[in-house]
Amino acid sequence: MNIVNNLKGKYPDIHYLVVGAGNEQYDSSIIHRVKELGLTKHFTRVSEFISDEKLPLYLQSADILVFNYLAEHLSTSAAILTGIA
């Protein structure tokens, strides 16, 4: 989100979309940070499981994909492989 904050002046239409099921603590921390940075109009959170039918719609609408996996073994995740296909 810091990157979006830094780029919003140069790219006023920039939008940060977070998609996928999360937990309450994760969602709360994201929403808190969005408000803290004043990014409310640049941010959307879709907090639900994304079906295989809907996933391509989200992936195709993105200019950049970011996967926040911390463990290297998750780099073979189906989500990542679908995203780069």
C-alpha positions, 0 to 999 in steps of 0.5 A: 500500500505504501507504493500505491500511496507514493504513486497516486500523485503521478497516477491519480487513477491507480487502484489497489484491489485485494482479492481472496478470503482472509481473516478478520485480523488481516482485513482490519489491518488492511482497512486501518492502513488504507484509512491511515494513508488516505487511500480509500478511493484507491482501494477495494477489498473483495473478501471472499473465496474466488471461484475458478470461473471468476478468477480470470476476470480479476487477473485479466483486469490487473496490470500488476499482480502481487502475491504475498506469500512468505514461504518459498515453497508456495511459489508453485501455488495454483494462484500464482501459476494461473496469474502468470499464464 
